[in-house]
Amino acid sequence: MSKLEKLFEPIRIGKMELKNRMVMAPINSHLGTELGGVNQRLVDYYVARARGGVGLIITDAMCVDWPVGKAGTSPLRIDEWKYVNALHDLTDAVHEYGVKLAAQIHHAGRQNSMLVCAEGQELVAPSAIPCLPTGGDMPRELTIEEIEELINKFIMAAQRARAAGFDAVEVHGAHGYLITQFMSPHTNKRTDEYGSDFEGRMRFPLRIVEGIRASVGPDYPILFRMCADEYIEGGLTLEDSKIIAQRLEAAGVDALDITSGIYESPPAWHAWIYPIYDMAPGCRVYLAEEIKKAVGIPVIASGKLGDPVMAEAVIRDGKADLVAIGRALLADPELPVKAVEGRLDDIRPCIYCDESCVGGLSHLWHIDCQVNPDLGRESEFEVKQAEKAKRVLIVGGGPAGMEAARVAALRGHEVTLHEKENRLGGQLIAASVPQFKKPINNLIEYFKNQLDRHGVNIELGRETTPEFVRELKPDVVILATGASHIIPDMPGFDSGNVVTASEILLDQKEAGNRVAIIGGGEVGSELAWYLAEQGKKVSIIEMQYAVASDVNLFSRFYLLNKLAELGVEMAVGMTAEEVMDKGVLAVDMAGNRKIIEADTVVLAVGFKPNHGFAEELKGVLPERYAVGDCSRLGKIKGAIHGGARVAHRI
């Protein structure tokens, strides 16, 4: 047996037995239909996680009151009986792998948008308090009769879940959604029986739980997702939540799924709901540990627990009974089976960037994953042996080239990868330098292990020429030569005090005590964070009127908060005109000039594709592809997804 023994021990939640302690955390995917129905893409997504060996899957948040209660534009629906049939297809498919499935039932309440989500209908909440992060629409205070109706909608949703073959139901009472809004003094200002004091605020969730228990009987498991700390003044605290947990247990709840934060929680919206790269792994475990001391039912811990070794320690040390893993199972659905087999270095790591999963949802898209191109495309990107094995030459060892090599080798091709530098990684190397981006280094190591495992011939320090390609005569060439920093053609930009962001990160050049960064996109703003943490005085010069505008919504709030804490100066709406001995001359739209003082000027104004080699190879080979930044500038996702797509094609 694997050394991860505790993690893979069976456990019971009520009468339901799970084969291990690993739970797929509920993450809204929006992979179903636009009207909230189940489709094959959604089934494939869940089946991939079931096949990967998790013990319990908790679904997307299922809407009990469409459209007012929707989480986003197209969540799953369980508000009418007509959805039961397709939901049953989903449960049947997951059960083939011995995995249990819980339906999470949900209502957004005030944390919603009347225009985008609620389809023009008025939002509802315990009290008329708007939620600024979702647009600030003023909700209408629910009447007693409407509250009674909503309680019944949750109860009916649980009945439908049981009818559809779900093994359990999870009541979503966390993250500032409707049920939490009733429980929290931050959002419940009512003076009637559903407010005024602790007993009144608990009436709504307890009546839902008690009603579900009476409806589904004593043996059907009920889980409750609860916010152990809202991290906001006037909100629920851990001490409050210990008492709430006891009341929920007494009402018939079989397990507690512990999380934290609401949309408005500082230091930045969503940071506690989806702990970002800078937050410590296991950052919420202490909450589960304290709740576990207060109850006798199983407790599920969450919060960046994708490392099986850490997850094992949580169970072994008695801090929780189960661990919920979300984004790490998006990155690698086979994480559990790889862990139990001891193949830890074979696990594709989550880099906790929030860029394509929750960041995608902020754009009203379905979830995606920067490091896993298969997510949501499980059928399309299924690895199939090539009809004819080919000799494949890949030029460039960045993320695009490494992923192309990995997939091509898996499909049976003979793969050689040339990298002109003496190490693999490309721009991931510089990106992984700041402490808060260390998970990217795990991704580089994953690729190295994969290429070695699958027999890719790697030649480092090799500058590939068209003449060499002609001599080698490969069947296919994949160009992944990346991109280079743009160097503006302006006075002073060839001065000795001007360096690029990559040169600083790779220790090729040293920054002085006062730094001006030209360019406030993701590269420039994260570099500002990195240098300011070293005690340097940092200024950002950005043409646009906002910094980090190319960063996903949730990460951006966190990043901007960090820059403010560190005292980074923001010279927005200004264009760098000239580099001078003492800094940078910048001008705004009105023509006003300002000198930004600096010892070192760092260029972070963007990149240009390295497509010169592609031009030189024209006519040399009939089957030639360009992937990653040398083809189309993008982030990690563009490189990895592009590399995979081409490798599946050849």
BELWOCOR-V797411 format. One record per pair of residues at least 24 apart in sequence whose C-alpha atoms are under 8 Angstrom apart, sorted by the first residue. I is the first residue (numbers start at 1). GAP is how many residues later the second one is. If there is no record, write none. Layout:
i=I gap=GAP
i=I gap=GAP
//
This chain:
i=1 gap=339
i=1 gap=340
i=2 gap=337
i=2 gap=338
i=2 gap=339
i=2 gap=340
i=3 gap=337
i=3 gap=339
i=4 gap=304
i=4 gap=305
i=4 gap=308
i=4 gap=335
i=4 gap=336
i=5 gap=307
i=6 gap=306
i=6 gap=309
i=6 gap=310
i=7 gap=304
i=7 gap=305
i=7 gap=308
i=7 gap=309
i=7 gap=315
i=8 gap=332
i=13 gap=208
i=13 gap=241
i=13 gap=242
i=13 gap=284
i=13 gap=285
i=14 gap=205
i=14 gap=206
i=14 gap=207
i=14 gap=240
i=14 gap=241
i=15 gap=204
i=15 gap=205
i=15 gap=206
i=16 gap=151
i=16 gap=204
i=16 gap=205
i=18 gap=37
i=18 gap=38
i=18 gap=81
i=18 gap=82
i=19 gap=36
i=19 gap=79
i=19 gap=80
i=20 gap=34
i=20 gap=35
i=21 gap=34
i=21 gap=300
i=21 gap=301
i=21 gap=302
i=22 gap=32
i=22 gap=33
i=22 gap=34
i=22 gap=300
i=22 gap=301
i=22 gap=302
i=22 gap=303
i=22 gap=314
i=23 gap=31
i=23 gap=32
i=23 gap=33
i=23 gap=34
i=23 gap=35
i=23 gap=299
i=23 gap=300
i=23 gap=301
i=23 gap=302
i=24 gap=25
i=24 gap=30
i=24 gap=31
i=24 gap=32
i=24 gap=33
i=24 gap=34
i=24 gap=300
i=24 gap=301
i=24 gap=302
i=24 gap=305
i=25 gap=32
i=25 gap=33
i=25 gap=34
i=25 gap=299
i=25 gap=300
i=25 gap=301
i=26 gap=31
i=26 gap=32
i=26 gap=33
i=26 gap=34
i=26 gap=35
i=26 gap=78
i=26 gap=300
i=27 gap=32
i=27 gap=33
i=27 gap=34
i=27 gap=299
i=28 gap=31
i=28 gap=32
i=28 gap=33
i=28 gap=47
i=28 gap=339
i=29 gap=31
i=29 gap=46
i=29 gap=337
i=29 gap=338
i=30 gap=44
i=30 gap=45
i=30 gap=46
i=30 gap=335
i=30 gap=336
i=30 gap=337
i=31 gap=335
i=31 gap=336
i=31 gap=345
i=32 gap=42
i=32 gap=43
i=32 gap=44
i=33 gap=41
i=34 gap=39
i=34 gap=40
i=35 gap=39
i=35 gap=40
i=35 gap=41
i=35 gap=42
i=36 gap=38
i=36 gap=39
i=36 gap=40
i=36 gap=41
i=37 gap=39
i=37 gap=40
i=37 gap=46
i=37 gap=49
i=38 gap=38
i=38 gap=48
i=38 gap=49
i=38 gap=52
i=39 gap=47
i=41 gap=335
i=41 gap=336
i=41 gap=337
i=42 gap=334
i=43 gap=47
i=43 gap=50
i=44 gap=332
i=44 gap=334
i=44 gap=335
i=45 gap=330
i=45 gap=331
i=45 gap=332
i=45 gap=333
i=46 gap=48
i=47 gap=46
i=47 gap=47
i=48 gap=285
i=48 gap=286
i=48 gap=330
i=49 gap=280
i=49 gap=284
i=49 gap=285
i=50 gap=44
i=50 gap=47
i=50 gap=48
i=50 gap=49
i=50 gap=283
i=51 gap=46
i=51 gap=282
i=51 gap=283
i=52 gap=281
i=52 gap=282
i=52 gap=283
i=52 gap=284
i=52 gap=285
i=53 gap=44
i=53 gap=46
i=53 gap=281
i=53 gap=282
i=53 gap=283
i=53 gap=284
i=54 gap=45
i=54 gap=282
i=54 gap=283
i=55 gap=44
i=55 gap=45
i=56 gap=43
i=56 gap=44
i=56 gap=45
i=56 gap=46
i=57 gap=42
i=57 gap=43
i=57 gap=44
i=57 gap=45
i=58 gap=43
i=58 gap=44
i=58 gap=45
i=58 gap=46
i=58 gap=112
i=59 gap=42
i=59 gap=43
i=59 gap=44
i=59 gap=45
i=60 gap=43
i=60 gap=44
i=61 gap=42
i=61 gap=43
i=61 gap=44
i=61 gap=45
i=61 gap=111
i=62 gap=41
i=62 gap=42
i=62 gap=43
i=62 gap=44
i=63 gap=42
i=63 gap=43
i=63 gap=44
i=64 gap=41
i=64 gap=42
i=64 gap=43
i=64 gap=89
i=64 gap=90
i=64 gap=93
i=65 gap=42
i=65 gap=85
i=65 gap=88
i=66 gap=52
i=67 gap=50
i=67 gap=51
i=67 gap=52
i=67 gap=54
i=68 gap=40
i=68 gap=41
i=68 gap=46
i=68 gap=49
i=68 gap=50
i=68 gap=51
i=68 gap=53
i=68 gap=54
i=68 gap=55
i=68 gap=56
i=69 gap=37
i=69 gap=38
i=69 gap=39
i=69 gap=40
i=69 gap=43
i=69 gap=49
i=70 gap=37
i=70 gap=38
i=70 gap=42
i=70 gap=47
i=70 gap=48
i=71 gap=36
i=71 gap=37
i=71 gap=41
i=71 gap=46
i=72 gap=40
i=72 gap=44
i=72 gap=45
i=72 gap=289
i=72 gap=292
i=73 gap=43
i=73 gap=44
i=73 gap=45
i=73 gap=291
i=78 gap=27
i=78 gap=79
i=78 gap=82
i=78 gap=83
i=79 gap=74
i=79 gap=77
i=79 gap=78
i=80 gap=77
i=81 gap=79
i=84 gap=76
i=84 gap=77
i=84 gap=79
i=84 gap=80
i=85 gap=79
i=87 gap=77
i=87 gap=78
i=88 gap=75
i=88 gap=76
i=88 gap=77
i=88 gap=78
i=91 gap=73
i=91 gap=74
i=91 gap=75
i=92 gap=73
i=100 gap=66
i=100 gap=67
i=101 gap=65
i=101 gap=66
i=101 gap=67
i=102 gap=64
i=102 gap=65
i=102 gap=66
i=102 gap=67
i=102 gap=68
i=103 gap=58
i=103 gap=63
i=103 gap=65
i=103 gap=66
i=103 gap=67
i=104 gap=65
i=104 gap=66
i=104 gap=67
i=104 gap=68
i=105 gap=49
i=105 gap=52
i=105 gap=53
i=105 gap=64
i=105 gap=65
i=105 gap=66
i=105 gap=67
i=106 gap=48
i=106 gap=65
i=106 gap=66
i=106 gap=67
i=106 gap=71
i=106 gap=72
i=107 gap=65
i=107 gap=70
i=107 gap=71
i=107 gap=72
i=108 gap=69
i=108 gap=70
i=109 gap=30
i=109 gap=68
i=109 gap=69
i=109 gap=72
i=110 gap=27
i=110 gap=28
i=110 gap=29
i=110 gap=67
i=110 gap=68
i=111 gap=65
i=111 gap=66
i=111 gap=67
i=111 gap=152
i=112 gap=25
i=113 gap=24
i=125 gap=53
i=125 gap=56
i=126 gap=52
i=126 gap=55
i=126 gap=56
i=126 gap=61
i=126 gap=62
i=126 gap=63
i=126 gap=64
i=127 gap=60
i=127 gap=61
i=127 gap=62
i=127 gap=63
i=129 gap=58
i=131 gap=133
i=132 gap=132
i=133 gap=130
i=133 gap=131
i=133 gap=136
i=147 gap=57
i=151 gap=53
i=151 gap=56
i=151 gap=57
i=151 gap=60
i=152 gap=56
i=152 gap=59
i=154 gap=54
i=154 gap=58
i=155 gap=53
i=155 gap=56
i=155 gap=57
i=155 gap=60
i=158 gap=54
i=158 gap=58
i=159 gap=53
i=159 gap=56
i=159 gap=57
i=162 gap=54
i=167 gap=53
i=167 gap=54
i=168 gap=52
i=168 gap=53
i=168 gap=54
i=168 gap=55
i=169 gap=52
i=169 gap=53
i=169 gap=54
i=170 gap=52
i=170 gap=53
i=170 gap=54
i=170 gap=55
i=171 gap=38
i=171 gap=51
i=171 gap=52
i=171 gap=53
i=171 gap=54
i=172 gap=52
i=172 gap=53
i=172 gap=54
i=173 gap=32
i=173 gap=51
i=173 gap=52
i=173 gap=53
i=173 gap=54
i=174 gap=51
i=174 gap=52
i=174 gap=53
i=174 gap=85
i=174 gap=86
i=174 gap=87
i=174 gap=88
i=175 gap=51
i=175 gap=52
i=175 gap=55
i=175 gap=84
i=175 gap=85
i=175 gap=86
i=175 gap=87
i=175 gap=88
i=175 gap=98
i=176 gap=85
i=176 gap=86
i=176 gap=87
i=179 gap=25
i=179 gap=26
i=180 gap=46
i=180 gap=47
i=183 gap=53
i=184 gap=51
i=184 gap=52
i=185 gap=49
i=185 gap=50
i=185 gap=51
i=186 gap=47
i=186 gap=48
i=186 gap=49
i=186 gap=50
i=187 gap=48
i=202 gap=42
i=206 gap=41
i=206 gap=42
i=206 gap=45
i=209 gap=39
i=209 gap=42
i=209 gap=43
i=209 gap=44
i=210 gap=41
i=210 gap=42
i=213 gap=39
i=221 gap=32
i=221 gap=33
i=222 gap=30
i=222 gap=31
i=222 gap=32
i=222 gap=33
i=223 gap=30
i=223 gap=31
i=223 gap=32
i=223 gap=33
i=223 gap=34
i=224 gap=29
i=224 gap=31
i=224 gap=32
i=224 gap=33
i=225 gap=31
i=225 gap=32
i=225 gap=33
i=225 gap=34
i=226 gap=30
i=226 gap=31
i=226 gap=32
i=226 gap=33
i=226 gap=34
i=227 gap=31
i=227 gap=32
i=227 gap=33
i=227 gap=34
i=228 gap=30
i=228 gap=31
i=228 gap=32
i=228 gap=59
i=228 gap=60
i=228 gap=63
i=229 gap=30
i=229 gap=31
i=229 gap=32
i=229 gap=58
i=230 gap=30
i=230 gap=31
i=230 gap=32
i=230 gap=35
i=231 gap=29
i=231 gap=30
i=231 gap=31
i=231 gap=34
i=231 gap=35
i=232 gap=32
i=232 gap=33
i=232 gap=34
i=238 gap=49
i=241 gap=50
i=242 gap=48
i=242 gap=49
i=242 gap=52
i=243 gap=51
i=245 gap=46
i=245 gap=49
i=245 gap=50
i=246 gap=48
i=246 gap=49
i=249 gap=46
i=249 gap=48
i=254 gap=43
i=254 gap=44
i=255 gap=42
i=255 gap=43
i=255 gap=44
i=255 gap=45
i=256 gap=41
i=256 gap=42
i=256 gap=43
i=256 gap=44
i=257 gap=42
i=257 gap=43
i=257 gap=44
i=257 gap=45
i=258 gap=29
i=258 gap=30
i=258 gap=41
i=258 gap=42
i=258 gap=43
i=258 gap=44
i=259 gap=25
i=259 gap=28
i=259 gap=29
i=259 gap=42
i=259 gap=43
i=259 gap=44
i=260 gap=24
i=267 gap=291
i=267 gap=294
i=268 gap=286
i=268 gap=289
i=268 gap=290
i=268 gap=293
i=269 gap=285
i=269 gap=288
i=269 gap=289
i=270 gap=284
i=271 gap=283
i=271 gap=284
i=271 gap=287
i=274 gap=29
i=274 gap=80
i=275 gap=28
i=275 gap=29
i=275 gap=77
i=276 gap=76
i=276 gap=77
i=276 gap=78
i=276 gap=279
i=277 gap=74
i=277 gap=75
i=277 gap=76
i=277 gap=159
i=277 gap=160
i=277 gap=162
i=278 gap=157
i=278 gap=158
i=278 gap=159
i=280 gap=24
i=281 gap=24
i=282 gap=28
i=285 gap=29
i=285 gap=34
i=285 gap=35
i=286 gap=33
i=288 gap=31
i=288 gap=32
i=289 gap=29
i=289 gap=30
i=289 gap=31
i=290 gap=29
i=292 gap=27
i=292 gap=28
i=298 gap=24
i=300 gap=24
i=304 gap=24
i=306 gap=44
i=308 gap=28
i=308 gap=31
i=327 gap=25
i=327 gap=30
i=330 gap=39
i=330 gap=42
i=330 gap=45
i=331 gap=38
i=331 gap=40
i=331 gap=41
i=331 gap=44
i=332 gap=40
i=345 gap=101
i=345 gap=104
i=346 gap=100
i=346 gap=103
i=346 gap=104
i=347 gap=99
i=348 gap=24
i=348 gap=95
i=348 gap=98
i=349 gap=90
i=349 gap=93
i=349 gap=94
i=349 gap=97
i=350 gap=89
i=350 gap=93
i=351 gap=86
i=351 gap=88
i=351 gap=89
i=351 gap=91
i=351 gap=92
i=352 gap=87
i=353 gap=202
i=354 gap=198
i=354 gap=200
i=354 gap=201
i=355 gap=196
i=355 gap=197
i=355 gap=200
i=358 gap=196
i=359 gap=193
i=359 gap=194
i=359 gap=195
i=360 gap=192
i=362 gap=190
i=362 gap=191
i=369 gap=268
i=370 gap=266
i=370 gap=267
i=370 gap=268
i=370 gap=270
i=370 gap=271
i=371 gap=265
i=371 gap=266
i=371 gap=269
i=371 gap=270
i=372 gap=268
i=372 gap=269
i=373 gap=264
i=373 gap=267
i=373 gap=268
i=373 gap=271
i=381 gap=264
i=381 gap=267
i=383 gap=24
i=383 gap=27
i=383 gap=28
i=383 gap=265
i=384 gap=27
i=384 gap=264
i=385 gap=25
i=385 gap=26
i=385 gap=27
i=386 gap=25
i=386 gap=26
i=386 gap=27
i=386 gap=264
i=389 gap=24
i=389 gap=25
i=390 gap=24
i=390 gap=84
i=390 gap=85
i=390 gap=86
i=391 gap=24
i=391 gap=25
i=391 gap=83
i=391 gap=84
i=391 gap=85
i=392 gap=24
i=392 gap=82
i=392 gap=83
i=392 gap=84
i=392 gap=85
i=392 gap=86
i=393 gap=24
i=393 gap=25
i=393 gap=81
i=393 gap=83
i=393 gap=84
i=393 gap=85
i=394 gap=24
i=394 gap=83
i=394 gap=84
i=394 gap=85
i=394 gap=86
i=395 gap=24
i=395 gap=69
i=395 gap=82
i=395 gap=83
i=395 gap=84
i=395 gap=85
i=395 gap=86
i=396 gap=24
i=396 gap=30
i=396 gap=83
i=396 gap=84
i=396 gap=85
i=396 gap=86
i=397 gap=27
i=397 gap=28
i=397 gap=29
i=397 gap=83
i=397 gap=84
i=398 gap=26
i=398 gap=27
i=398 gap=28
i=398 gap=29
i=398 gap=30
i=398 gap=82
i=398 gap=83
i=398 gap=84
i=399 gap=26
i=399 gap=27
i=399 gap=29
i=399 gap=229
i=399 gap=237
i=399 gap=240
i=399 gap=241
i=399 gap=244
i=400 gap=80
i=400 gap=227
i=400 gap=228
i=400 gap=239
i=400 gap=240
i=400 gap=241
i=400 gap=242
i=400 gap=243
i=400 gap=244
i=401 gap=77
i=401 gap=78
i=401 gap=79
i=401 gap=226
i=401 gap=227
i=401 gap=242
i=402 gap=45
i=402 gap=49
i=402 gap=241
i=403 gap=44
i=403 gap=237
i=403 gap=240
i=403 gap=241
i=404 gap=74
i=404 gap=236
i=404 gap=239
i=404 gap=240
i=404 gap=241
i=404 gap=242
i=404 gap=243
i=405 gap=46
i=405 gap=51
i=405 gap=242
i=406 gap=41
i=406 gap=44
i=406 gap=45
i=406 gap=48
i=406 gap=50
i=407 gap=237
i=407 gap=240
i=407 gap=241
i=408 gap=239
i=408 gap=240
i=408 gap=242
i=409 gap=45
i=409 gap=46
i=409 gap=47
i=410 gap=44
i=411 gap=237
i=414 gap=42
i=415 gap=40
i=415 gap=41
i=415 gap=42
i=416 gap=40
i=416 gap=41
i=416 gap=42
i=416 gap=43
i=417 gap=39
i=417 gap=40
i=417 gap=41
i=417 gap=42
i=418 gap=40
i=418 gap=41
i=418 gap=42
i=418 gap=43
i=418 gap=44
i=418 gap=45
i=418 gap=46
i=419 gap=39
i=419 gap=40
i=419 gap=41
i=419 gap=42
i=419 gap=43
i=419 gap=44
i=420 gap=40
i=420 gap=41
i=420 gap=42
i=420 gap=43
i=420 gap=44
i=421 gap=39
i=421 gap=40
i=421 gap=41
i=422 gap=38
i=422 gap=39
i=423 gap=37
i=423 gap=38
i=424 gap=24
i=424 gap=36
i=426 gap=56
i=429 gap=77
i=430 gap=72
i=430 gap=75
i=430 gap=76
i=431 gap=74
i=433 gap=72
i=433 gap=73
i=434 gap=71
i=434 gap=96
i=435 gap=95
i=465 gap=148
i=466 gap=147
i=466 gap=150
i=466 gap=151
i=466 gap=154
i=470 gap=150
i=475 gap=146
i=475 gap=148
i=476 gap=145
i=476 gap=147
i=476 gap=148
i=476 gap=174
i=477 gap=144
i=477 gap=146
i=477 gap=147
i=477 gap=148
i=478 gap=146
i=478 gap=147
i=478 gap=148
i=478 gap=149
i=479 gap=135
i=479 gap=145
i=479 gap=146
i=479 gap=147
i=479 gap=148
i=479 gap=151
i=480 gap=146
i=480 gap=147
i=480 gap=148
i=480 gap=149
i=480 gap=150
i=480 gap=151
i=481 gap=129
i=481 gap=130
i=481 gap=147
i=481 gap=148
i=481 gap=149
i=482 gap=127
i=482 gap=128
i=482 gap=146
i=482 gap=147
i=482 gap=148
i=483 gap=124
i=483 gap=125
i=483 gap=126
i=483 gap=127
i=483 gap=146
i=483 gap=147
i=483 gap=150
i=484 gap=123
i=484 gap=124
i=484 gap=125
i=484 gap=126
i=485 gap=118
i=485 gap=119
i=485 gap=120
i=485 gap=121
i=485 gap=122
i=485 gap=123
i=486 gap=118
i=486 gap=119
i=486 gap=120
i=486 gap=121
i=486 gap=122
i=487 gap=116
i=487 gap=118
i=490 gap=87
i=490 gap=88
i=491 gap=86
i=491 gap=87
i=491 gap=88
i=492 gap=86
i=492 gap=87
i=492 gap=88
i=493 gap=85
i=493 gap=86
i=495 gap=84
i=497 gap=102
i=497 gap=103
i=497 gap=104
i=498 gap=102
i=498 gap=103
i=498 gap=104
i=498 gap=105
i=499 gap=101
i=499 gap=102
i=499 gap=103
i=499 gap=104
i=500 gap=102
i=500 gap=103
i=500 gap=104
i=501 gap=26
i=501 gap=101
i=501 gap=102
i=501 gap=103
i=511 gap=88
i=511 gap=89
i=512 gap=24
i=512 gap=86
i=512 gap=87
i=512 gap=88
i=513 gap=24
i=513 gap=86
i=513 gap=87
i=514 gap=24
i=514 gap=83
i=514 gap=84
i=514 gap=85
i=514 gap=86
i=515 gap=24
i=515 gap=82
i=515 gap=83
i=515 gap=84
i=515 gap=85
i=515 gap=86
i=515 gap=87
i=516 gap=24
i=516 gap=25
i=516 gap=67
i=516 gap=68
i=516 gap=80
i=516 gap=81
i=516 gap=82
i=516 gap=83
i=516 gap=84
i=516 gap=85
i=516 gap=86
i=517 gap=24
i=517 gap=84
i=517 gap=85
i=517 gap=86
i=517 gap=87
i=518 gap=24
i=518 gap=58
i=518 gap=83
i=518 gap=84
i=518 gap=85
i=518 gap=86
i=518 gap=87
i=519 gap=24
i=519 gap=84
i=519 gap=85
i=519 gap=86
i=519 gap=87
i=520 gap=26
i=520 gap=27
i=520 gap=28
i=520 gap=84
i=520 gap=85
i=521 gap=26
i=521 gap=27
i=521 gap=28
i=521 gap=29
i=521 gap=30
i=521 gap=83
i=521 gap=84
i=522 gap=26
i=522 gap=27
i=522 gap=28
i=522 gap=29
i=523 gap=81
i=524 gap=80
i=524 gap=81
i=525 gap=34
i=525 gap=38
i=526 gap=33
i=528 gap=35
i=528 gap=40
i=529 gap=30
i=529 gap=33
i=529 gap=34
i=529 gap=37
i=529 gap=39
i=532 gap=34
i=532 gap=35
i=532 gap=36
i=533 gap=33
i=537 gap=30
i=537 gap=31
i=538 gap=29
i=538 gap=30
i=538 gap=31
i=539 gap=29
i=539 gap=30
i=539 gap=31
i=539 gap=32
i=539 gap=57
i=540 gap=28
i=540 gap=29
i=540 gap=30
i=540 gap=31
i=540 gap=32
i=541 gap=29
i=541 gap=30
i=541 gap=31
i=541 gap=33
i=541 gap=34
i=541 gap=35
i=541 gap=45
i=542 gap=28
i=542 gap=29
i=542 gap=30
i=542 gap=31
i=542 gap=32
i=542 gap=33
i=543 gap=29
i=543 gap=30
i=543 gap=31
i=543 gap=32
i=544 gap=28
i=544 gap=29
i=544 gap=30
i=545 gap=27
i=545 gap=28
i=546 gap=26
i=546 gap=27
i=547 gap=25
i=607 gap=26
i=608 gap=25
i=609 gap=24
//
